[in-house]
Amino acid sequence: MTEVQFPIYPQSIALPILAFPSWILCVAPMFWQLSQRNIAAGSLILWMIFLNFFNSINPLIWPHDNMQEWWNGEGLCDVEVRIQVGAVVALAACAAVLARRLSNVMDTRNIRIVPSKRSILIERSIEIGFCWIYPAILMVTYYIVQPFRYFLYGISGCVAAYDSSWPSLAVVWIWGCTTTLVAAFYSGLLVFRLYHYRREFHSLIAARNTTKSRFMRLFTMALITSVILLPYSFFVLYQLAINIVDDYSWSKVHGHQWNSVVKVPSYGAARWDRWGEVATGYVMFLCFGTGSDANNTYKHMLTSIGLGKLFPSLYIMSESRNARSPSNVTFGRRLTSSFSTKAKSLFSKNDSISGPSHNESILAPTAQPTSASVSVTEPILSQQQREKKFYSKLPSFFRRMFSRTDQQSILPLHGGSSIQVDSLPPLDRASSDPTVFTAHAWAADNASIEKNNENPGVYVVHEVHQASQDKTKQQLDNDAWV
């Protein structure tokens, strides 16, 4: 008697190769969405990560059709089939909540600049309830129509089993179709409002403290998920409906055979819904994982494991190309706070008031303008050298994140005496060091006369005078430049 050989099928290799990147690439966008308290988008990505994670390991556990050598999958498959049941409504529910939230952004009749704590709590409860509690209830009620533990397919792995009676429609599958209809309704409402209020689009998203790029990515993902799940859920409902041939009986469904596992050979082909899940994972990555926000998340993750020391450019965060200044109260408060902080630091000292301006100067009552000049020698460094020099001064990641640079004057002032223009060295045009640049800057009462008499250089036409409040009139006459 010859032993039958069961080869490893090509799809058992291709499926994990494609499924593994589809979920690993979505981890960083998922963390970023949840960190921004966007529960619907983060939950949508997380549910798809669960499905594609199982798609990446199942073909490695059951790569052939030798069912006698198969592991029964106890424990792993019990969890996996319930995640599959929850995903029937979870994906559609997340898309519905996401489309609802975006449609509220485009609602001109219900604009809230600063939402109340009660409204925030209600929105969070709706998102958590639909994205997680609703699927969890379906996972529990699935036991009513579960005739045995699960199917076990080659390559595809664990598959949920349903009884061939009408409660399977009422308990599980009808809710998937209903949820996709809700998602499709909000997606259609969102498309209508986008078209109807297209002229006020930028003002509406700015009022909600978001950007065009983030809005369009969320909109695209909600629309694609609704478009894909709507025909799929009704197709599965139809396939289940035509196979209903038995009457429901609790004792029959949960009889002595309930703890069994039904093994099914694959004949070299994975279930077609597995490939759809892999493709959806890549679509999610394109929507959420290619923007500047996700790019900054990748950099934070790489610098947290120490790669910033090897690649200093990882500490340079990307800026959103479509970012607009939000016009809400929160932004106004931050702006006012910033100006007030600078004003306090400016006027906190009692001995002087400084006020540089382009078109005017603050003069002491009896101060006479005097000429001054400054010679500046600054090496010209390349971009890489400047970045290396900057980050070498910041020894840790937290100092890079929270350090503040000192504000230095562009035109340093010399107290006590003024520097005469005649004492300046001539401009060295042919310096021996090519990395050194020499420039002269003048500040004088009569700028036109000075720049005609001196060598070519950088001329400061407007003067900046700083006067002391506590100094006497005689001190101001002797030293007008503080």
C-alpha positions as CSV (number, residue, x, y, z in Angstrom):
1,M,0.0,0.0,0.0
2,T,1.5,3.3,-1.1
3,E,1.4,6.4,1.0
4,V,-0.5,9.3,-0.5
5,Q,1.6,12.5,-0.8
6,F,-0.1,15.8,0.1
7,P,1.9,18.6,-1.4
8,I,2.0,22.1,0.0
9,Y,-0.2,24.3,-2.2
10,P,1.1,27.5,-3.7
11,Q,-1.8,29.5,-2.2
12,S,-0.7,28.3,1.3
13,I,2.5,30.3,0.7
14,A,1.1,33.2,-1.2
15,L,-1.7,34.0,1.3
16,P,0.5,34.6,4.4
17,I,3.1,36.5,2.3
18,L,0.4,38.9,1.2
19,A,-1.6,38.9,4.5
20,F,1.3,39.6,6.9
21,P,2.2,43.1,5.4
22,S,-1.5,44.0,5.1
23,W,-1.9,44.0,8.9
24,I,1.5,44.9,10.1
25,L,1.5,48.1,8.0
26,C,-1.8,49.1,9.7
27,V,-0.6,48.9,13.3
28,A,0.9,52.4,13.4
29,P,-2.1,54.2,11.7
30,M,-4.3,52.3,14.2
31,F,-2.4,53.6,17.2
32,W,-2.4,57.2,15.8
33,Q,-6.2,57.1,15.2
34,L,-6.8,55.9,18.7
35,S,-4.4,58.4,20.2
36,Q,-6.5,61.1,18.5
37,R,-9.6,59.6,20.1
38,N,-11.0,58.7,16.7
39,I,-12.5,55.5,18.0
40,A,-14.4,54.6,14.8
41,A,-11.4,54.7,12.5
42,G,-9.1,53.1,15.0
43,S,-11.6,50.3,15.6
44,L,-12.2,49.7,11.9
45,I,-8.4,49.2,11.4
46,L,-8.1,47.0,14.4
47,W,-10.9,44.6,13.3
48,M,-9.2,44.3,9.9
49,I,-5.9,43.6,11.7
50,F,-7.5,40.7,13.6
51,L,-8.8,39.2,10.4
52,N,-5.6,39.5,8.4
53,F,-3.5,38.3,11.3
54,F,-5.4,35.0,11.2
55,N,-5.0,34.9,7.4
56,S,-1.2,35.1,7.9
57,I,-0.9,32.2,10.3
58,N,-3.7,29.8,9.2
59,P,-2.0,28.7,5.9
60,L,1.2,28.0,7.8
61,I,-0.7,25.7,10.3
62,W,-2.8,23.9,7.7
63,P,-0.9,24.2,4.4
64,H,-2.1,20.9,2.8
65,D,-5.1,18.5,2.7
66,N,-3.7,15.7,4.9
67,M,-6.5,16.0,7.4
68,Q,-5.2,13.2,9.6
69,E,-2.1,15.3,10.5
70,W,-4.1,18.5,11.1
71,W,-4.2,20.1,14.5
72,N,-7.7,20.5,15.7
73,G,-7.2,24.2,16.5
74,E,-8.7,24.1,19.9
75,G,-8.5,27.5,21.6
76,L,-7.3,29.4,18.6
77,C,-10.2,28.6,16.4
78,D,-12.7,29.1,19.2
79,V,-11.5,32.7,19.4
80,E,-11.1,33.1,15.7
81,V,-14.6,32.1,14.7
82,R,-16.2,34.5,17.2
83,I,-14.0,37.3,15.8
84,Q,-15.4,36.4,12.4
85,V,-18.9,36.6,13.7
86,G,-18.3,39.9,15.3
87,A,-16.6,41.3,12.2
88,V,-19.9,40.6,10.3
89,V,-21.3,43.7,11.9
90,A,-18.2,45.4,13.3
91,L,-16.8,46.6,10.0
92,A,-20.1,48.0,8.9
93,A,-20.8,49.6,12.3
94,C,-17.4,51.3,12.3
95,A,-18.0,52.6,8.8
96,A,-21.5,53.8,9.8
97,V,-20.2,55.7,12.9
98,L,-17.4,57.2,10.9
99,A,-19.7,58.4,8.1
100,R,-22.1,59.8,10.7
101,R,-19.3,61.7,12.4
102,L,-18.1,63.2,9.1
103,S,-21.6,64.1,8.0
104,N,-22.0,65.9,11.3
105,V,-18.9,67.9,10.4
106,M,-20.6,69.0,7.2
107,D,-23.9,69.9,9.0
108,T,-24.2,73.7,8.9
109,R,-27.2,73.6,11.2
110,N,-25.4,72.0,14.0
111,I,-21.9,73.6,14.4
112,R,-20.5,73.5,17.9
113,I,-17.3,75.4,18.3
114,V,-16.6,74.0,21.8
115,P,-18.7,70.8,22.4
116,S,-20.0,70.3,25.9
117,K,-18.8,67.4,28.1
118,R,-22.2,65.8,27.8
119,S,-22.1,65.8,24.0
120,I,-18.6,64.4,24.0
121,L,-19.6,61.6,26.4
122,I,-22.6,60.8,24.2
123,E,-20.4,60.6,21.1
124,R,-17.8,58.4,22.8
125,S,-20.6,56.1,24.1
126,I,-22.1,55.7,20.6
127,E,-18.7,54.9,19.1
128,I,-17.8,52.4,21.7
129,G,-21.2,50.9,21.7
130,F,-21.5,50.3,18.0
131,C,-17.9,49.4,17.3
132,W,-17.4,47.0,20.2
133,I,-20.5,46.3,22.4
134,Y,-22.7,45.6,19.4
135,P,-20.3,43.0,17.9
136,A,-19.8,41.4,21.4
137,I,-23.5,40.9,21.8
138,L,-23.6,39.1,18.4
139,M,-20.6,36.9,19.5
140,V,-22.7,35.8,22.5
141,T,-25.9,35.2,20.6
142,Y,-24.1,33.2,18.0
143,Y,-24.1,30.2,20.4
144,I,-27.9,29.9,19.7
145,V,-27.3,28.8,16.1
146,Q,-23.9,27.1,16.5
147,P,-24.4,23.5,15.5
148,F,-20.8,22.4,16.3
149,R,-17.5,24.2,17.2
150,Y,-16.3,25.2,13.8
151,F,-15.2,24.1,10.3
152,L,-11.6,23.5,9.6
153,Y,-10.6,24.2,6.0
154,G,-7.2,23.6,4.4
155,I,-5.2,26.9,3.9
156,S,-8.1,29.0,5.1
157,G,-8.2,27.5,8.6
158,C,-11.1,28.2,11.0
159,V,-14.5,29.0,9.7
160,A,-17.7,29.7,11.7
161,A,-20.6,27.2,11.4
162,Y,-24.3,28.1,11.3
163,D,-27.4,26.0,11.6
164,S,-29.5,25.5,8.5
165,S,-32.6,27.0,10.1
166,W,-34.3,30.4,10.1
167,P,-32.9,31.7,13.4
168,S,-29.5,31.9,11.7
169,L,-30.9,34.7,9.6
170,A,-32.6,36.5,12.5
171,V,-29.8,36.1,15.1
172,V,-26.7,36.8,13.0
173,W,-26.9,37.6,9.3
174,I,-29.8,40.0,9.1
175,W,-27.9,42.4,11.4
176,G,-25.0,42.5,9.1
177,C,-27.2,43.6,6.2
178,T,-29.0,46.1,8.4
179,T,-25.8,47.7,9.6
180,T,-24.4,48.0,6.1
181,L,-27.7,49.8,5.1
182,V,-27.1,52.3,7.9
183,A,-23.5,52.8,6.8
184,A,-24.7,53.3,3.2
185,F,-27.3,55.8,4.3
186,Y,-24.7,58.0,6.2
187,S,-22.2,57.6,3.4
188,G,-24.8,58.9,0.9
189,L,-25.8,61.7,3.3
190,L,-22.1,62.6,3.6
191,V,-21.7,62.7,-0.2
192,F,-24.8,64.9,-0.5
193,R,-23.5,67.4,2.0
194,L,-20.1,67.5,0.5
195,Y,-21.6,68.4,-2.8
196,H,-24.2,70.8,-1.3
197,Y,-21.8,72.7,0.9
198,R,-18.7,72.4,-1.3
199,R,-18.1,76.1,-1.1
200,E,-18.1,76.1,2.7
201,F,-16.0,73.0,2.9
202,H,-12.8,74.6,4.1
203,S,-14.6,76.7,6.7
204,L,-16.5,73.7,8.1
205,I,-13.5,71.5,8.5
206,A,-11.5,74.4,10.0
207,A,-14.2,74.9,12.5
208,R,-13.8,71.3,13.7
209,N,-10.1,71.6,14.1
210,T,-9.2,69.2,11.3
211,T,-7.6,69.3,7.8
212,K,-8.7,68.5,4.3
213,S,-6.3,65.6,4.0
214,R,-7.5,63.9,7.2
215,F,-11.2,64.4,6.3
216,M,-10.8,63.0,2.8
217,R,-8.9,60.0,4.1
218,L,-11.7,59.2,6.6
219,F,-14.3,59.8,4.0
220,T,-12.7,57.6,1.4
221,M,-12.3,54.7,3.9
222,A,-15.9,55.0,5.1
223,L,-17.2,55.1,1.5
224,I,-15.1,52.2,0.3
225,T,-16.1,50.0,3.3
226,S,-19.8,50.7,2.7
227,V,-19.6,50.0,-1.0
228,I,-17.8,46.7,-0.5
229,L,-19.9,45.4,2.5
230,L,-23.3,46.3,1.1
231,P,-23.3,43.8,-1.8
232,Y,-21.2,41.2,0.1
233,S,-23.6,41.1,3.1
234,F,-26.7,40.6,0.9
235,F,-24.9,38.0,-1.2
236,V,-24.1,35.9,1.9
237,L,-27.6,36.4,3.2
238,Y,-28.9,35.0,0.0
239,Q,-26.6,32.0,0.0
240,L,-27.7,31.2,3.6
241,A,-31.4,31.7,2.9
242,I,-31.5,29.2,0.0
243,N,-29.9,26.6,2.2
244,I,-32.4,26.8,5.0
245,V,-34.1,23.4,5.0
246,D,-34.5,22.4,8.7
247,D,-36.6,23.5,11.6
248,Y,-34.9,24.9,14.6
249,S,-34.4,22.7,17.7
250,W,-32.3,23.6,20.6
251,S,-31.7,20.0,21.6
252,K,-30.7,19.1,18.0
253,V,-28.3,22.1,17.6
254,H,-26.7,21.5,21.0
255,G,-26.7,17.8,21.0
256,H,-23.9,15.3,21.7
257,Q,-22.2,16.3,18.4
258,W,-21.8,20.0,19.4
259,N,-18.1,19.6,20.5
260,S,-17.0,18.2,17.2
261,V,-14.8,19.8,14.5
262,V,-15.7,19.3,10.8
263,K,-12.6,19.2,8.5
264,V,-12.9,20.2,4.9
265,P,-10.1,19.8,2.3
266,S,-9.3,22.9,0.2
267,Y,-8.0,21.2,-3.0
268,G,-5.4,23.9,-3.2
269,A,-7.6,27.0,-3.1
270,A,-8.2,29.4,-0.2
271,R,-11.7,30.8,0.4
272,W,-12.3,33.8,-1.8
273,D,-13.3,36.0,1.2
274,R,-9.8,35.7,2.6
275,W,-8.4,37.5,-0.5
276,G,-10.9,40.2,-0.1
277,E,-9.8,40.8,3.5
278,V,-6.2,41.0,2.4
279,A,-7.1,43.6,-0.3
280,T,-9.1,45.6,2.2
281,G,-6.1,45.7,4.5
282,Y,-4.0,47.3,1.8
283,V,-6.7,49.8,1.0
284,M,-6.8,50.9,4.7
285,F,-3.0,51.3,4.7
286,L,-3.2,53.6,1.6
287,C,-6.0,55.7,3.3
288,F,-4.5,55.9,6.8
289,G,-0.8,55.0,6.5
290,T,0.5,57.3,3.8
291,G,-0.1,60.8,5.3
292,S,2.2,63.1,7.3
293,D,0.5,62.1,10.6
294,A,1.3,58.4,10.0
295,N,4.8,59.4,8.8
296,N,5.4,61.1,12.1
297,T,4.1,58.1,14.0
298,Y,6.6,55.9,12.1
299,K,9.4,58.2,13.1
300,H,8.3,58.2,16.8
301,M,8.3,54.4,16.8
302,L,11.8,54.3,15.2
303,T,13.3,56.9,17.5
304,S,11.8,55.1,20.6
305,I,13.9,52.0,19.8
306,G,17.1,54.1,19.4
307,L,17.4,54.5,15.6
308,G,17.4,58.3,16.0
309,K,21.0,58.2,17.0
310,L,21.9,56.5,13.7
311,F,19.5,58.6,11.6
312,P,19.1,62.1,13.1
313,S,16.6,63.1,10.4
314,L,14.0,60.9,12.1
315,Y,13.6,63.6,14.7
316,I,12.4,66.0,12.0
317,M,8.6,65.7,12.0
318,S,6.7,66.2,8.8
319,E,4.1,68.9,8.5
320,S,0.7,68.4,6.9
321,R,0.7,69.9,3.4
322,N,-3.1,70.6,3.6
323,A,-3.0,71.9,7.2
324,R,-5.1,75.0,7.7
325,S,-5.3,77.3,10.7
326,P,-8.4,76.3,12.6
327,S,-10.7,79.1,13.4
328,N,-12.3,77.7,16.5
329,V,-12.1,78.9,20.1
330,T,-9.5,76.3,21.1
331,F,-7.1,77.7,18.6
332,G,-7.9,81.2,19.6
333,R,-7.1,80.4,23.2
334,R,-3.8,78.8,22.3
335,L,-2.9,81.9,20.3
336,T,-3.9,84.3,23.0
337,S,-2.0,82.3,25.6
338,S,1.1,82.3,23.4
339,F,1.0,86.1,23.0
340,S,0.3,86.7,26.7
341,T,3.2,84.5,27.7
342,K,5.6,86.4,25.4
343,A,4.2,89.7,26.7
344,K,4.8,88.7,30.3
345,S,8.3,87.6,29.5
346,L,8.9,90.9,27.6
347,F,7.7,93.3,30.3
348,S,8.5,91.2,33.4
349,K,11.8,93.2,34.0
350,N,11.4,96.6,35.5
351,D,14.7,98.1,34.1
352,S,14.1,98.1,30.4
353,I,11.5,97.9,27.6
354,S,12.6,96.8,24.2
355,G,10.5,97.1,21.1
356,P,12.1,96.5,17.8
357,S,10.0,97.4,14.8
358,H,10.4,97.7,11.1
359,N,9.0,101.2,10.6
360,E,9.4,102.9,14.0
361,S,11.7,103.2,17.0
362,I,11.2,104.0,20.7
363,L,13.5,107.0,21.5
364,A,14.4,108.5,24.8
365,P,13.2,112.1,25.2
366,T,16.8,113.5,24.9
367,A,18.5,110.6,23.2
368,Q,20.5,111.4,20.0
369,P,20.7,108.8,17.4
370,T,24.2,107.5,17.0
371,S,25.7,105.3,14.3
372,A,26.6,101.7,15.0
373,S,27.9,98.8,13.0
374,V,28.3,95.1,13.6
375,S,30.7,92.6,11.9
376,V,29.2,89.1,11.6
377,T,31.2,86.0,10.8
378,E,29.1,82.9,10.5
379,P,30.2,79.6,8.9
380,I,28.0,78.3,6.2
381,L,27.1,74.7,7.0
382,S,25.3,72.1,4.9
383,Q,21.8,70.9,5.8
384,Q,23.2,67.6,7.2
385,Q,25.9,69.4,9.2
386,R,23.3,71.8,10.7
387,E,21.0,68.9,11.7
388,K,24.0,67.0,13.2
389,K,25.1,70.1,15.1
390,F,21.6,70.8,16.4
391,Y,20.8,67.3,17.6
392,S,24.3,66.8,19.2
393,K,23.2,69.5,21.7
394,L,20.1,67.6,22.7
395,P,21.2,64.5,24.5
396,S,17.8,62.8,25.0
397,F,14.5,62.3,23.2
398,F,12.5,64.2,25.8
399,R,14.8,67.2,25.5
400,R,14.3,67.2,21.8
401,M,10.6,67.2,22.3
402,F,10.3,69.8,25.1
403,S,13.4,72.0,24.8
404,R,13.1,75.7,24.0
405,T,15.6,77.7,22.1
406,D,16.7,81.0,23.4
407,Q,15.6,84.1,21.5
408,Q,18.6,86.0,20.3
409,S,18.7,89.4,18.7
410,I,19.5,89.5,15.0
411,L,21.5,92.8,15.5
412,P,23.3,92.5,18.9
413,L,23.6,95.7,20.8
414,H,26.7,96.8,22.7
415,G,26.2,98.6,26.0
416,G,28.4,101.4,27.1
417,S,29.8,102.7,23.8
418,S,29.0,102.4,20.1
419,I,31.2,100.8,17.5
420,Q,32.5,103.2,14.9
421,V,32.1,102.4,11.2
422,D,35.7,103.4,10.5
423,S,37.1,100.7,12.8
424,L,35.6,97.9,10.8
425,P,37.9,95.7,8.8
426,P,37.5,95.6,5.1
427,L,35.2,93.0,3.5
428,D,37.3,89.9,2.7
429,R,36.0,88.8,-0.7
430,A,38.6,86.0,-1.2
431,S,38.7,84.2,2.1
432,S,41.0,81.2,2.4
433,D,38.3,79.2,4.1
434,P,35.4,78.6,1.7
435,T,33.0,77.8,4.5
436,V,33.3,81.2,6.1
437,F,31.1,84.2,5.1
438,T,31.9,87.7,6.3
439,A,29.2,90.5,6.2
440,H,29.0,94.0,7.5
441,A,25.9,95.7,8.8
442,W,25.4,99.4,9.6
443,A,22.8,101.3,11.5
444,A,23.2,105.1,11.2
445,D,21.1,108.3,11.4
446,N,21.8,109.1,7.7
447,A,21.8,105.7,6.0
448,S,22.2,107.1,2.5
449,I,25.4,109.0,3.3
450,E,27.0,106.1,5.2
451,K,26.3,103.5,2.5
452,N,27.8,105.7,-0.2
453,N,31.0,106.2,1.7
454,E,31.6,102.6,2.9
455,N,32.3,99.4,1.1
456,P,29.4,97.3,-0.3
457,G,27.8,95.2,2.4
458,V,24.5,94.7,4.2
459,Y,22.7,98.0,5.1
460,V,20.2,98.3,7.9
461,V,18.0,101.2,6.9
462,H,15.7,101.4,10.0
463,E,17.2,101.9,13.4
464,V,16.1,100.1,16.5
465,H,16.4,102.1,19.8
466,Q,16.0,100.7,23.2
467,A,15.4,103.1,26.2
468,S,15.6,102.4,29.9
469,Q,12.7,103.4,32.2
470,D,14.8,103.6,35.4
471,K,17.8,105.5,34.0
472,T,18.1,109.2,34.6
473,K,18.1,111.8,31.9
474,Q,21.9,112.3,32.2
475,Q,22.5,108.5,31.7
476,L,20.3,108.5,28.6
477,D,22.3,111.4,27.1
478,N,25.6,109.6,27.6
479,D,24.3,106.2,26.3
480,A,21.3,106.2,24.0
481,W,21.8,102.6,23.0
482,V,21.1,100.3,25.9
